[in-house]
Amino acid sequence: MRLHTTIHTARLGATEFKVIRPARPPAHAVLFDDPWYLNGWFDQEAAHLTAGLWALAATSPRSLVHLPIRANAKDAPDAATGAQRPLDLVLLHHSLQFAPSRWKELRSRLGRGRPRTVDLPVPDPGPDAEPAASDRHHRENRDRFHQEIHSETLFMTGSTRTFLEAAAVFASLAREGPGQAFNHGGRHYCRSVYVDPADRDLHIEYREEWP
């Protein structure tokens, strides 16, 4: 798949960081900080783009991948009206060791960026794309996401493997969601990205109709 992105760089002290954003953030994508889950709503285009960003994070361990979508909350489907605060999303490889508490400072220093087109393999939304919750939460499985929320932004910190797994989950949402909505009278189609047992899973839902 081909992603059109912008590359931003900024320095914090002696260290320069690279931030990758989609050239055109999706209009029909929202993420909310709810009491029990982190909930997201995506249409097909947004889910497809977001799948690409997770795949990009898997191949870009020295970069932060930023999806700025919290401004979309005002246009969210009715199902989201009871949700709490809207969030942006940052995907962060654990090897970068960036402290999410410094995100607000880094974000304020980012300029317009420069355009870059990236070609990536299409994430595989096969039957094993979403590991069973029991597998993801097994105490011996240390290859899993950790999450933090800072400055209205959800940070998902993980490994190459976990980013690829999440990319396949979003690809499945993009591929299967429209058919499920059509064949089941609009009944929602959802998937989950599992995280560390101490955190909340990321629950994502396909939404075809937006205001």
N, C-alpha and C positions, 0 to 999 in steps of 0.2 A: 504494500500500500504506500501511497505517496502522501507525505505530510508537509504542509506549508507552515513554517514556523518563523519566529523571530528570536534571535539570540541576543541576550543582554549580559553585560558584565559590570560588576561593581566591586569595589575593594572595601573590606572591613579590616582596618589595621594593615598588617603586612600581607594579608591573604586576599587574592582576587577570586571571586565566585562567578560562575556562569549560570544564568537562568534561561531556560527555554520555555517559550509560550507558543500556543497556536497563533498563527497570523490572524485568524478570525475566530475568536472564542465562540462556542456554540450558543445560540440564543435559547434553545429549548433544553436546558440542563440546569438543575438546581441540586444543592446539597444542604441538608439541614442537620443541626445538632439537636436531636430528640433525646428524651430521657433514657430510652431503652436501647435504641439503635442510632446509628448514623444513617440517615435516609437520603436517597437520591432518586430523582425522576429525570428520565432521558428519553428523547425521541430517537428515531433510528439514526439520523445523521449525527446527533450528539454522541450516541453510544459508540458509533463507528469511529468517530474522531477520538473519543476518550480511550478506546481500545488501543489506538495507535500511540497515544501518549504514554500509556503504561508500557507498551512494547519499546518505545523510545527510552523510557527510564531504565529498562533492562540493559540497554546497550550504551547508556551514558552515565556511568557510575560517578563521574566527576562533575555532574551538573544537577541542578534542581529543576524539575519539570513542574511548571506552574499553570494551573487551569483557573483563570479568573472568572468565576460564574456567580458570585454572591449577589451581584447587581440584578440577576435574573429573577430574584425572589418575588418581585412585584408582579411578574407575569406567570407565576407558577400555577399548575392546575389546582382546582378547588380542594383536592385531597391534601394539599400541602398547607392549607390555611391554618391548621392547628399546630403546625410545627414551630420549633423555636428558632434560634438565630440562624441565618444563612451563612454558609461558609464557602471560601475558596478551597482549592486542593493543591497541595504540593507533594510530589513524589520524590523521595530522597533515598539514595543508596546508603546503606549503613556505613560503608567504608569512607564516605565523605566526612563524617563526624561533624556535621553542621548542627549548631544548637538552634532549634526552632525559636527559642526566645529572642534570637537576634534577627528574626525574619522582618519585623517591622522596620528596623534600621536598614537592612539590605534592600527591602522593597522600595523604600523612599529614595534610594540612590540609583535606581534603574532608569535608564534613558529610553529612547524610542526603540533601540535595538536595530539589528540588521537582518534582512530576510535570508532564510535558508530553507531549501527544499530537501527533505530526507526521504529516502526510499527504504522501506522496511518490509520484512516478510509479513504476510497477513497472519494475525493471531489465529491459532487453530481452536475453534470452539467445539472440540470433540466431546465425547461422552465423559472423558476424564478431566475436562477443563476445570471443573469446580471440585476440589477435594472434599471428601466427607468431613463434616464438622468434627467427628471423632478423631479423624486423622490429623486435622489441623490443630486440635487442642490436646493431642497426646503429649504427655510431659517430656517424652524423649525427642519430640520434633522441635528442633530449635530454629528451623528455617521458616519463620513466620513473621508477619507484619507487627510492628509496634506503632502506636498512634499517639499523637499529641495535638492539642489545639492551642494555637497562639495567634493573636492579632487577626481574629475572624478567619483563620485558615486551618484546615485539617492537614496535618503532616502524616503521611504514610511512609514509614521508613522500613525498607526491606532489602532483600537480596535479588539477584538476577532471576532466580527461580520464582520467587513470589511475584515479581512484577510480570513475568510471562504468564503465570497462572491467572493473575487478575486481568491481564489483557485479553485472555481467552474468555473470561467470564463476560466482559463487556462486549466482545465480538459475538458471543452467543445471544446477548440481549438484543443487539442490532439485527442479527439474522433471524431469530425465532420470535421476537416480540411482535412484529406486524402480523404474522400469521396467527399467533395466539389471540391477538385482539380481534381479528376478523372471524376466526372460527369459533370463538367462545363468547360472542356477544359483548365484546369490550372488556371481558374479564382480564385483570392485569396479569402480566408475566413478570416474574421477579427472579433475581439471583442474589447471591451473597458472596462477599469477599471476607474470608475469615481472618482473624487477627489473633494476637496474643490473648490468652484466656482472661487476663486482667483488663482488657479493653473491650470495646463494643464493636461487633461486626458491622461491616458496611453493607447495608441492604439497598439494592438498586432495583428500580421498577421501570418497566417500559411504559411510556405515556404517549399515545398517538395524538390526542386532542389537547391543544394549548389555547389559552385565551388569545 
